[in-house]
Amino acid sequence: MLSRFVEVRIDLDRVRHNAMEIGARTKVDVLAVVKADAYGLGAMHVVNALREIVAGYCVFSLDEARSLELKRIGGKRNIAIGPPAVDANAQDYIAAGVSPAVSTAADAQRLAGARPILCVDTGMQRFACPPHQVGAVLFAGAIDEAFTHATRLEQVKAFGELMAGKANRLHAAGSSLLSEPEAWLDAVRPGLAIYSGAMRVTTRLQEVRRSTGPIGYTGWESPGGYHGVIPAGYSNGLRPGPVRINGRTQQITEIGMQSAYVTVEASDHAGDEVELLSEELVAEEVAAASHTSVHQVMVRMAGLGVRRWVNG
Ligand SMILES: *Cc1c(COP(=O)(O)O)cnc(C)c1O
C-alpha cells in the first residue's frame, strides 16, 4: 500500500542515458530487462522511453508481454525469460510479440513456432537447461539463440565453450557483468544498470518536536533532544535505515503502521524535504544499511509512494 505523502520521481532521461551508455560501451545489442514493472519504475514508461535505443525487451512472463503490448513495437527481439506458460502455445507468444525462453525439449517443440530461445543453466539452478540436454532442446525447437543467467565470468566461459558452433546468437551478461568485456558476447541484458540513479524518493517532515523522554513504542532516545515524524510506515514498505534531511544523513529510528520517527536537528522544520533515495543517498547505501540487495531496495522504494515520470 503506497503512501500518498511519498513522491517517487522517475527520470526517463536518465533511463535513456544509462541504456545509451551501455550500448556505446559494449557495442552489442542491449536487451532491456523490464520485468516486474521495470523494477517498479513503470515498465510501460520505460519501454516507450527506450524504443529508439534498445534491440529488445526482457519480461518475465507472457502475461507481462501482453500487458505491455510489446507487439505494437516492431523490429524488436523480445524475450519472456521466465518459465513458459503451461497453457500457452506458439501463437499466443507470437500474438504478444515475445519469444519464450525454453529449457526442455517438450517446451521447445511445443513453442517452436515462436522462435524460442534456449536458457542454459550455468549455476543458477532454476528454470534452465542442464548442459547435457542442450543438444536435444536445440534440435526440438530448431533454436539458434541461447542465453544463460550468469553472475560470474567462469559461467560465461563455460557457456561459450558449451555452445560453440551450436547457436548464432549468445548472451549472458546482466548488470553485474557489464564491466567484463568477455561477458558481452552478442548482447547484454541489463536491468539494474538501466535504472541506476533514475529514481528519487522523497517525503516531508510532518512534525519536528523537542523530545520529552523515551519516544514511541520502543522508547528510543533522541541523541540531539529533537525528533521528527514522517508520513510513511511499514504498511507502505518503509524499513529502518538512513534518510537525508537538509543535506545531512539522519536515521529512521522506529517505524509504525503509516508513520515513522526520524532523527533531526533543532534547525529542521515541519515541511522540510526528507530524501529516502536520491543522488546523495543511493540504493547501494540503503541496501547495505538494511542488509538487502540493491534490486530489493529499488522495488521496495518504487512501491512506497505516488510515482511521477519526468522527461518522458
Ligand atoms: C533479471 C534478469 C536480468 C537482469 O539482471 P540485473 O542484475 O538487474 O541487470 C538479466 N537476465 C535475466 C535472465 C534475468 O532474470
The ligand as an SDF file (V2000), in Angstrom:
LIG
                    3D

 15 15  0  0  0  0  0  0  0  0999 V2000
   16.6350  -10.1150  -14.0360 C   0  0  0  0  0  0  0  0  0  0  0  0
   17.4890  -10.6870  -15.1260 C   0  0  0  0  0  0  0  0  0  0  0  0
   18.4840   -9.9060  -15.7370 C   0  0  0  0  0  0  0  0  0  0  0  0
   18.8340   -8.5040  -15.2980 C   0  0  0  0  0  0  0  0  0  0  0  0
   19.5140   -8.5060  -14.0680 O   0  0  0  0  0  0  0  0  0  0  0  0
   20.1470   -7.1530  -13.4860 P   0  0  0  0  0  0  0  0  0  0  0  0
   21.0360   -7.6040  -12.4090 O   0  0  0  0  0  0  0  0  0  0  0  0
   19.0140   -6.3330  -12.9610 O   0  0  0  0  0  0  0  0  0  0  0  0
   20.8340   -6.4720  -14.6030 O   0  0  0  0  0  0  0  0  0  0  0  0
   19.1600  -10.4460  -16.8160 C   0  0  0  0  0  0  0  0  0  0  0  0
   18.9050  -11.7020  -17.2480 N   0  0  0  0  0  0  0  0  0  0  0  0
   17.9700  -12.4910  -16.6640 C   0  0  0  0  0  0  0  0  0  0  0  0
   17.7500  -13.8580  -17.1870 C   0  0  0  0  0  0  0  0  0  0  0  0
   17.2410  -12.0100  -15.5820 C   0  0  0  0  0  0  0  0  0  0  0  0
   16.3220  -12.7930  -15.0000 O   0  0  0  0  0  0  0  0  0  0  0  0
  1  2  1  0
  2  3  1  0
  2 14  2  0
  3  4  1  0
  3 10  2  0
  4  5  1  0
  5  6  1  0
  6  7  2  0
  6  8  1  0
  6  9  1  0
 10 11  1  0
 11 12  2  0
 12 13  1  0
 12 14  1  0
 14 15  1  0
M  END
$$$$
